[in-house]
Amino acid sequence: MSQRFRITRTMQEGNPEPAISLEECRQYFADKPDFTYSQVYTVKGPESTMSIEGDFFMWHYEQMEIPFRLYAGDLYVALSTEAVVPVMLEIATALMADVVEG
């Protein structure tokens, strides 16, 4: 099972914009050619398929699609490969946010 991380500003005292907005994410990811936006994330298993609605910024890495999900003002990502770490830190820095496990 992989670890889940949250990119958040909620730990910053006095931040006038503690929530990361959809518009902010769209602007940030717009010039990232290896990211696409999707309102549905589909997981295909050996016996079933599950679709989850939401705001997903899909990172296309090698043969994988790794979802960064915007939910309740935070971005969530699972550490499915070590390659996620520098991307996650780059995003957090650009959005002036912190990375926390959970």
DAWO-V830951 format. One record per helix or strand of 3 or more residues. SS is the DSSP state (alpha for helix, beta for strand). FROM is the first residue (numbers start at 1). TO is the last residue. If there is no record, write none. Layout:
ss = {SS & SS}
from = {FROM & FROM}
to = {TO & TO}
//
This chain:
ss = {beta & alpha & beta & beta & beta & beta & alpha & beta}
from = {4 & 22 & 35 & 49 & 64 & 74 & 83 & 98}
to = {8 & 30 & 44 & 61 & 71 & 78 & 94 & 101}
//
